[in-house]
Amino acid sequence: MSAVEHGGNLGEARRLFPQASGPWIDLSTGINPWPYPIPAIPAESWAALPSPDEARELEAVAAQCYGVPFDACVVATPGTQAAIQWLPHLFAAGTVSVLSPTYAEHARSWALGGHHVREARRFEELAGSEIAVLVNPNNPDGNFFGREELLALAAEKYARGGALIVDEAFADVMPQVSLAPMAGTQGLVMLRSFGKFFGLAGIRLGFVLAEPSLTGKLRQAMGAWAVSGEAIAIGRAALADILWQNGTRTSLRTARQNLDEDLTKAGAVIGGTDLYRLLQTAHAPALFRQLGQAGIWVRRFSANPRWLRFGLPPHADAEARLRAVLARYHKNGTRAM
């Protein structure tokens, strides 16, 4: 099975553009560039194994933050990527429909787990399989679906002995689309990423929201001490800090609006969320090269060469460098490529 494309690979950027002016600006991910301020971490969080009670306390804080009705419907994981790889082993082998294009690790993980995977291009094509997987809001286009249609699909999957897997990795910036308050519904499984919105992807923390029978199976599959002590300490503080979360949503929205203004000089912004924007242009490969030569790394898509995804510039210098490239592109078109 071929390797999955990911953002954030600056090693590839340096190999492709060895003469690029630096330092590199990584806009290839959908991670908040202004992370949650890490609190003081007790020494025992580093020195001792985390206790089950500490993990349960983290899950209780997450339940309150996400609006989950029962703590038992939440299980903490060492990142949602780990959950994506574990979940296929908790269901009997069957047919899995993945709404695409989206995060490619979903299809890969279910296939490696022994399931027959088919890619659906429309929501209606998710019907008929035992398992359906979608990202809401979606990566990279930001499309999202209503609660009623998702709950109906979950009921259809449950009747077939399966489930609807909803990856809500970017729902923190669109909490109104989240199904978290429905956690515990039969046939409904949700994934929540901590690192993207809080800008702390490196601590590897995520959550699965589902009925207690499934969260219990996942907890057993992961084994003891799946989440580190420092991740528990940081996660508890950040998830309880509602003031920071609300302020961050506002600042991300403003930054996204500013980025949209800049990107429209180079093409059409066709979607995204407040953490990333999807640009479509007939000359995306040429723009990608010019950005790379200027030390700016963005996400390209082999399946759609007209697309480029941009994260938010982290500071004024990054904004200025990006604007300079986009202005040259707008002025000179492909002649500058």
ABEGO torsion letter per residue (X at the ends): XBBBBBBGBAAAAAAABAABBOBBBBAABABBABBBBBBBBBAAAAABBBBAAAAAAAAAAAAAAAGBABAAABBBBBEAAAAAAAAAAABBBBBBBBBOBBBAAAAAAAAAAGBBBBBBABAAAABGBABBBBBOBBOAAGBBBBAAAAAAAAAAAAAAGBBBBBBAAAAAABAAABAAAABGBBGBBBBBBAAAAAGBAAAGBBBBBBBAAAAAAAAAAAEBGABBAAAAAAAAAAAABAAAAAAAAAAAAAAAAAAAAAAAAAEBBAEEBAABBBBBBAAAAAAAAAAAAAGBBBBBBAABAABBBBBBBABAAAAAAAAAAAAAAAAAEAAAX
